Amino acid sequence: MRIGVFGTGVVGSTIASKLVERGHEVMMGSRTRDNDKAVAWTRKAGERASQGAFEDAASFGEVLFNCTGGTVSVAALEQAGAEAMGNKILLDLANPLAFVPGELPTLTVLNTDSVGEQIQRAFPRLRVVKTLNTMNTMIMVNPRAVPGDHNVFLSGNDADAKAQVAGWLDEWFGWKRESIIDLGDITSARGVEMVLPLWLRLMVTFKTPMFNFHVVRAPAS
Ligand SMILES: NC(=O)c1ccc[n+]([C@@H]2O[C@H](COP(=O)([O-])OP(=O)(O)OC[C@H]3O[C@@H](n4cnc5c(N)ncnc54)[C@H](OP(=O)(O)O)[C@@H]3O)[C@@H](O)[C@H]2O)c1
């Protein structure tokens, strides 16, 4: 499959590398066609890897990943262009974090809105599925890095797109179907973005980002 990955940071490169490893053709998108990090990634990742502007990656990909900062995701996707993205499925991994030196990041969007909703509103044809944002990127592509059962969430308005994404999470990254929790429509992205303050505090407490959330239910009575 041809996949467009928006973002040259650690998340974009980790996702893109895993997808290439799985045999897909991947284009990493950035604000510029000659972004240093994207060029370096392409050289390292091999012949199935390429880089371009956000709009190039949007046109190239049959499926798209948003791995840009949550506070700039809509701006990045505007550069990608509504026409190039069309009604493709976009997996949105972004968190709306503001960084202040010496402090834990804070949320810039919360309670009544989310990055997932901002993207869906700005691009109504795009089939946005919020997922994978509640864990470190090494766990996104390798859930077995954390022992035992733990969960990944899906939020989105299009049931078929979510079913497709659940299959890809399993096939591409190794997420067992029973670990995937569909939370409902895109407004449920609020909840998964708002766990970030808890996630950040856990990282401080544990002194490692290598953990994940596991939801345990009582048996039905
Ligand atoms: N780190 C993790 O383990 C983790 C886990 C879960 C979720 N996330 C989320 O994943 C996303 C990516 O994180 P990251 O650390 O890999 O990357 P990042 O540094 O947050 O974002 C990098 C991308 O944002 C683009 N960007 C920056 N400013 C922009 C602007 N004004 N307009 C358009 N695009 C702009 C950059 O474009 P250029 O390439 O042109 O510079 C780059 O491609 C974030 O939303 C983060 O919260 C991260």
The ligand as an SDF file (V2000), in Angstrom:
LIG
                    3D

 48 52  0  0  0  0  0  0  0  0999 V2000
    6.5560   11.3610   21.1690 N   0  0  0  0  0  0  0  0  0  0  0  0
    5.6550   10.4290   21.3870 C   0  0  0  0  0  0  0  0  0  0  0  0
    5.9860    9.2910   21.7750 O   0  0  0  0  0  0  0  0  0  0  0  0
    4.2090   10.7300   21.1260 C   0  0  0  0  0  0  0  0  0  0  0  0
    3.2450    9.8270   21.5790 C   0  0  0  0  0  0  0  0  0  0  0  0
    1.8990   10.0560   21.2730 C   0  0  0  0  0  0  0  0  0  0  0  0
    1.5320   11.1520   20.5180 C   0  0  0  0  0  0  0  0  0  0  0  0
    2.5080   12.0320   20.1060 N   0  0  0  0  0  0  0  0  0  0  0  0
    2.0900   13.1770   19.2660 C   0  0  0  0  0  0  0  0  0  0  0  0
    2.5770   12.9300   17.9610 O   0  0  0  0  0  0  0  0  0  0  0  0
    2.7740   14.1780   17.2950 C   0  0  0  0  0  0  0  0  0  0  0  0
    4.1670   14.2170   16.6980 C   0  0  0  0  0  0  0  0  0  0  0  0
    5.1300   14.3090   17.7120 O   0  0  0  0  0  0  0  0  0  0  0  0
    6.6910   14.4390   17.3260 P   0  0  0  0  0  0  0  0  0  0  0  0
    7.4060   14.7190   18.5990 O   0  0  0  0  0  0  0  0  0  0  0  0
    7.0840   13.2840   16.4930 O   0  0  0  0  0  0  0  0  0  0  0  0
    6.7430   15.6830   16.3370 O   0  0  0  0  0  0  0  0  0  0  0  0
    6.5170   17.2520   16.5600 P   0  0  0  0  0  0  0  0  0  0  0  0
    7.8360   17.8650   16.8020 O   0  0  0  0  0  0  0  0  0  0  0  0
    5.4350   17.4880   17.5540 O   0  0  0  0  0  0  0  0  0  0  0  0
    5.9460   17.6750   15.1260 O   0  0  0  0  0  0  0  0  0  0  0  0
    6.7570   17.5820   14.0270 C   0  0  0  0  0  0  0  0  0  0  0  0
    6.0400   18.0000   12.7590 C   0  0  0  0  0  0  0  0  0  0  0  0
    5.2230   19.1610   12.9470 O   0  0  0  0  0  0  0  0  0  0  0  0
    5.4240   19.9980   11.8160 C   0  0  0  0  0  0  0  0  0  0  0  0
    5.2050   21.4170   12.1480 N   0  0  0  0  0  0  0  0  0  0  0  0
    5.7920   22.1410   13.1340 C   0  0  0  0  0  0  0  0  0  0  0  0
    5.3460   23.4350   13.1010 N   0  0  0  0  0  0  0  0  0  0  0  0
    4.4740   23.5140   12.0660 C   0  0  0  0  0  0  0  0  0  0  0  0
    3.6800   24.5520   11.5320 C   0  0  0  0  0  0  0  0  0  0  0  0
    3.6920   25.7950   12.0520 N   0  0  0  0  0  0  0  0  0  0  0  0
    2.8890   24.2840   10.4620 N   0  0  0  0  0  0  0  0  0  0  0  0
    2.8600   23.0440    9.9390 C   0  0  0  0  0  0  0  0  0  0  0  0
    3.5920   21.9890   10.4070 N   0  0  0  0  0  0  0  0  0  0  0  0
    4.3860   22.2320   11.4450 C   0  0  0  0  0  0  0  0  0  0  0  0
    6.8750   19.7940   11.4620 C   0  0  0  0  0  0  0  0  0  0  0  0
    7.0530   20.1690   10.1030 O   0  0  0  0  0  0  0  0  0  0  0  0
    8.5130   20.1740    9.4470 P   0  0  0  0  0  0  0  0  0  0  0  0
    8.7880   18.7350    9.1460 O   0  0  0  0  0  0  0  0  0  0  0  0
    8.3430   20.9950    8.2430 O   0  0  0  0  0  0  0  0  0  0  0  0
    9.4600   20.7440   10.4700 O   0  0  0  0  0  0  0  0  0  0  0  0
    7.0700   18.3160   11.7090 C   0  0  0  0  0  0  0  0  0  0  0  0
    6.8210   17.5560   10.5520 O   0  0  0  0  0  0  0  0  0  0  0  0
    2.5280   15.2690   18.3460 C   0  0  0  0  0  0  0  0  0  0  0  0
    1.2260   15.7760   18.1740 O   0  0  0  0  0  0  0  0  0  0  0  0
    2.6770   14.5170   19.6590 C   0  0  0  0  0  0  0  0  0  0  0  0
    1.9280   15.1240   20.6940 O   0  0  0  0  0  0  0  0  0  0  0  0
    3.8220   11.8620   20.4050 C   0  0  0  0  0  0  0  0  0  0  0  0
  1  2  1  0
  2  3  2  0
  2  4  1  0
  4  5  1  0
  4 48  2  0
  5  6  2  0
  6  7  1  0
  7  8  2  0
  8  9  1  0
  8 48  1  0
  9 10  1  0
  9 46  1  0
 10 11  1  0
 11 12  1  0
 11 44  1  0
 12 13  1  0
 13 14  1  0
 14 15  2  0
 14 16  1  0
 14 17  1  0
 17 18  1  0
 18 19  2  0
 18 20  1  0
 18 21  1  0
 21 22  1  0
 22 23  1  0
 23 24  1  0
 23 42  1  0
 24 25  1  0
 25 26  1  0
 25 36  1  0
 26 27  1  0
 26 35  1  0
 27 28  2  0
 28 29  1  0
 29 30  1  0
 29 35  2  0
 30 31  1  0
 30 32  2  0
 32 33  1  0
 33 34  2  0
 34 35  1  0
 36 37  1  0
 36 42  1  0
 37 38  1  0
 38 39  2  0
 38 40  1  0
 38 41  1  0
 42 43  1  0
 44 45  1  0
 44 46  1  0
 46 47  1  0
M  CHG  2   8   1  16  -1
M  END
$$$$
